[in-house]
Amino acid sequence: MKISQRSVEALKPPAKGSHSKVWYDDKATGFGVRVSEAGVKAFVLNYSVAGRERRATIGRWPEWSADAAREEARNLIRGSFGQRSSIPHLRRSLRYGEHFQSNQP
């Protein structure tokens, strides 16, 4: 699916007892939107650091637009986030020289 403001708005919460569901963007590897059982929507990025798979939350929708979250994901994937990233633990990881690579399950 192409993640856009309209597509995120249309996403429905998963069935009760499912906790959350993640939908991934067709083109931006590892970039997705997670919807909780309570209906909370947040943009995420799957990546690996030093061989360990992680998922970072970029930010909640609608505070973050789909375009802004995709741009943040691109910055993270490029490894160019340095001071620009709003995700502190990713800045720390790369500051200590760990390998960064985007992953999509």
PAMIBA-803962 format. One record per residue (C-alpha): residue in three letters; x, y, z. Coordinates in Angstrom, 3 decimals, decimal comma. Layout:
<recs>
resn;u;v;w
Ala;X;Y;Z .
...
</recs>
This chain:
<recs>
resn;u;v;w
Met;0,000;0,000;0,000 .
Lys;1,127;3,549;-0,581 .
Ile;1,110;5,297;2,765 .
Ser;-0,594;8,680;2,412 .
Gln;-2,719;10,913;4,619 .
Arg;-5,843;9,432;3,051 .
Ser;-4,738;5,790;3,406 .
Val;-3,668;6,276;7,045 .
Glu;-6,953;7,972;7,882 .
Ala;-8,860;5,018;6,369 .
Leu;-7,033;2,338;8,413 .
Lys;-9,188;0,592;10,987 .
Pro;-8,003;-0,860;14,316 .
Pro;-7,302;-4,613;14,366 .
Ala;-9,733;-7,021;16,008 .
Lys;-9,877;-7,075;19,804 .
Gly;-7,055;-9,136;21,284 .
Ser;-4,737;-8,488;18,314 .
His;-2,732;-5,713;20,039 .
Ser;-1,575;-3,920;16,864 .
Lys;-1,101;-4,324;13,131 .
Val;1,532;-2,772;10,857 .
Trp;0,955;-1,885;7,212 .
Tyr;4,116;-1,280;5,151 .
Asp;4,697;1,147;2,317 .
Asp;5,182;-0,431;-1,124 .
Lys;8,224;1,670;-2,014 .
Ala;9,922;2,874;1,181 .
Thr;11,523;-0,277;2,603 .
Gly;10,875;-0,718;6,315 .
Phe;8,541;2,297;6,556 .
Gly;5,060;1,576;7,845 .
Val;2,158;2,635;9,990 .
Arg;1,165;0,739;13,130 .
Val;-2,442;0,808;14,320 .
Ser;-3,164;-0,257;17,887 .
Glu;-6,283;-1,979;19,117 .
Ala;-7,312;1,393;20,589 .
Gly;-7,018;3,016;17,141 .
Val;-3,778;4,922;17,792 .
Lys;-1,800;5,291;14,551 .
Ala;1,964;5,758;14,495 .
Phe;4,605;5,742;11,763 .
Val;7,381;3,190;12,242 .
Leu;10,649;2,142;10,633 .
Asn;12,089;-1,377;10,829 .
Tyr;15,901;-1,442;10,797 .
Ser;18,830;-3,417;12,153 .
Val;21,721;-2,267;14,318 .
Ala;24,723;-4,558;14,743 .
Gly;22,691;-7,453;13,339 .
Arg;19,724;-6,987;15,679 .
Glu;16,321;-6,150;14,221 .
Arg;14,564;-3,147;15,720 .
Arg;11,464;-1,054;15,120 .
Ala;11,559;2,669;15,785 .
Thr;8,482;4,814;16,185 .
Ile;8,854;7,971;14,122 .
Gly;5,749;9,645;15,500 .
Arg;1,992;9,522;15,875 .
Trp;-0,476;10,436;13,202 .
Pro;-1,854;13,135;12,784 .
Glu;0,907;15,012;14,646 .
Trp;3,231;13,672;11,918 .
Ser;1,959;13,761;8,355 .
Ala;2,579;10,773;6,109 .
Asp;4,965;12,842;3,969 .
Ala;6,965;14,143;6,950 .
Ala;7,248;10,647;8,440 .
Arg;8,357;9,205;5,067 .
Glu;11,030;11,921;4,783 .
Glu;12,255;11,136;8,318 .
Ala;12,402;7,433;7,371 .
Arg;14,443;8,328;4,254 .
Asn;16,860;10,336;6,383 .
Leu;17,244;7,408;8,767 .
Ile;17,733;4,894;5,949 .
Arg;20,396;7,087;4,335 .
Gly;22,150;7,288;7,679 .
Ser;22,155;11,047;7,358 .
Phe;20,041;11,719;10,411 .
Gly;22,851;12,851;12,756 .
Gln;21,390;15,857;14,564 .
Arg;18,243;15,962;12,404 .
Ser;16,593;12,809;13,734 .
Ser;13,907;13,136;16,353 .
Ile;14,603;9,551;17,496 .
Pro;17,254;9,816;20,252 .
His;18,178;6,121;20,578 .
Leu;18,990;5,969;16,847 .
Arg;21,309;8,977;17,157 .
Arg;23,036;7,244;20,103 .
Ser;23,399;3,943;18,234 .
Leu;25,156;5,486;15,276 .
Arg;27,236;7,789;17,424 .
Tyr;28,877;4,663;18,824 .
Gly;29,640;3,363;15,337 .
Glu;27,036;0,633;15,051 .
His;25,922;-0,535;11,620 .
Phe;22,559;0,742;10,379 .
Gln;20,490;-0,999;7,733 .
Ser;16,800;-0,806;6,885 .
Asn;14,746;-4,025;7,156 .
Gln;11,209;-4,930;6,268 .
Pro;9,762;-8,182;7,597 .
</recs>
